[in-house]
């Protein structure tokens, strides 16, 4: 069965059913869950832990996160008794990146910003996924126009893994209902108008009427709202139409 067929079959499946399939299909220690501690990532951690699964869980620590991000990381570890592996940028890459440009280079051009995201996020992600067979991500289709048609199951050639997005069909309200119902830890910045959480210098609260990811890299045009870790062949993982779903 190919990835397209699997995505089609999962369109009306619940997130828990997709996770059951994941752990029936892949060896547990070959499944890696990435999180940047967004609300949906915290929800996914809760779901996996309460289902009794123990995949590797990792984060890419860019070095430019909000303190609130580290606070929720700490709370998740203590609440669930889990290990969250941390992957950081290569120091030599960072020295080269900042050379002659300084620490705030990302405000000066899209090229600078892309280089910073590449060094601080994309390269460490590649290290984190080395050896994994399956990559669990909390991406959702309603997060942005660019993510609208992400696949539930796809092949990531860049990382040589099967990429699985069990929450692809969840809406923002589904995430918050799940978090409130289960008292899942979340980054408190969401209570201050943030709708997405990234690096501190590149994320701000969203104003009324603005898109959900408009708080990211707000000085850039609207079609530049990805850091690169979910981009393959110039788009956010292969696309398919959304459909009905269950939680
Ligand atoms: S979000 Fe900003 S600080 Fe973080 S890696 Fe990208 S450009 Fe650098």
Boltz pocket constraint, residues with backbone or C-beta under 6 A from the ligand:
constraints:
  - pocket:
      binder: B
      contacts: [[A, 62], [A, 64], [A, 106], [A, 112], [A, 113], [A, 114], [A, 116], [A, 117], [A, 118], [A, 120], [A, 121], [A, 198], [A, 199], [A, 201], [A, 202], [A, 227]]
      max_distance: 6.0
